[in-house]
Amino acid sequence: MNISSAILHVAPARIDEARTALLAMSGVEIHAQSPEGKMVVILEDDDLESAANKYVALHAAPGVASVAMVYQYSDDDIDTEEVKA
């Protein structure tokens, strides 16, 4: 599991177009946006490679000028045992 958040800066004239493209991406949620073109998005994915590909797609979305990752959490869902020496 991979969860991350990012701040996007979008050209204000293209904010509706960018919003439509972002909402069409699986695992992407828009949590806030301003009229000036800033958006806060949350991304959820199964693995780091898929998450990295999603960040590439964010950069390619219409009107997106920049993407800045703010937070990232990854969990492999692997149970580990403590080893006693």
N, C-alpha and C positions, 0 to 999 in steps of 0.2 A: 504494500500500500504506500502511496506517495501523495502527500498533501502539500500544496504550496500556495503562496499568495503573491500577487504582483500588482504594481501600479503601472497603468498604461497612460501614455499621453497621446491623445487622438486629436487630429485636426477638427476643430469645432464644427466646421461645415460638413464633416463626414461622420459625425458621431452616431447618427441613426443607422447609417450603412455599416459602420464598425460594430455597433451593438447587435445588429441582425446576424452578422457573420460570427461574432463571438458566441452568441446564444445557440448557434447551429453546431458548435463544437461540443462533442461529448465530454462530460466532466468539467465543463467551464461554467462558473456562475459569476454574475456581476453583482457585487454587493453594494457598490456606491458609484455614482457618477456625478460630475459637475458640468455646468454649461460651458466651462472653459475647456473641457475635453479630457479631464482626468477621470480614470476609472480604477476601481479596486476590484480585482478578480480573484477568485479562489479556483484552483485546479486540483482535481482528484484523479489519480491514475493508479494502475496496478504495479507499475515498475518505473524505474528511473529513466530507461530508454524511451518509453512512451511519453513520460513527462517532458523529457528534453525535446522530443519531436513536437509536442504541444507548444512549447515556448517558441520554436521556430515558426509554427503556424501563427502564433500571436503576432510575431513581427511582420508576417506577411498579410495580416488582415487589413482591409481597406482603411486608409486614413491613419493607421497606427504609426506614430513617429518614434516612440520609444517604449520599451518594456523593462521594468526594473523588478527583479525578484526581491521580495521583502522577507519571506519566511519559507522554510522548507522542512518537512518532516518525512522520514522514511522508516518503514518497519517491514522487515522481511517475513514476519509471522513465523519465525523459527523459534521453537522452544529451546532454551539452552539450560544446561545443568551446571551448577557450581561444582567445580572439581576441588576436592580437599587434598592438600599436599601431605 
